[in-house]
Amino acid sequence: MQLEQQLEEEKRVRRQRLQDTELENTRLEKDLSQLRAEMEVVMKELQVMTDDKLSVEREIDVYRQLLDENQPAQTTGDVPPAYFVPTYCTPIGYMPKFILFYHISPKY
């Protein structure tokens, strides 16, 4: 009789452990599902931010190219840097493609 009671007690303990394990498993699956949803939101935000970053970098590159086109020519010595300003054709004749202007910047 005592062996049967021990067996029943062991079965009850194992059923309780199984039930606890199943509850824990259900809770973990719910948490995992929630984390996946949060991760999806974060990934979408990251994609938007990455797209925005690339767009800004492209815009910066365009501005750099525009600035580089208008940068002074490299000179040596005390000759001031030159800026090229595009000119236009006139009815009288063709003007030089660029007129050279000098900009004197303060020395530091």
Rosetta blueprint (number, residue, H / E / L):
1 M L
2 Q H
3 L H
4 E H
5 Q H
6 Q H
7 L H
8 E H
9 E H
10 E H
11 K H
12 R H
13 V H
14 R H
15 R H
16 Q H
17 R H
18 L H
19 Q H
20 D H
21 T H
22 E H
23 L H
24 E H
25 N H
26 T H
27 R H
28 L H
29 E H
30 K H
31 D H
32 L H
33 S H
34 Q H
35 L H
36 R H
37 A H
38 E H
39 M H
40 E H
41 V H
42 V H
43 M H
44 K H
45 E H
46 L H
47 Q H
48 V H
49 M H
50 T H
51 D H
52 D H
53 K H
54 L H
55 S H
56 V H
57 E H
58 R H
59 E H
60 I H
61 D H
62 V H
63 Y H
64 R H
65 Q H
66 L H
67 L H
68 D H
69 E H
70 N L
71 Q L
72 P L
73 A E
74 Q L
75 T L
76 T L
77 G L
78 D L
79 V L
80 P L
81 P L
82 A E
83 Y E
84 F E
85 V E
86 P E
87 T L
88 Y L
89 C L
90 T L
91 P L
92 I L
93 G L
94 Y L
95 M L
96 P L
97 K L
98 F E
99 I E
100 L E
101 F E
102 Y E
103 H L
104 I L
105 S L
106 P L
107 K L
108 Y L
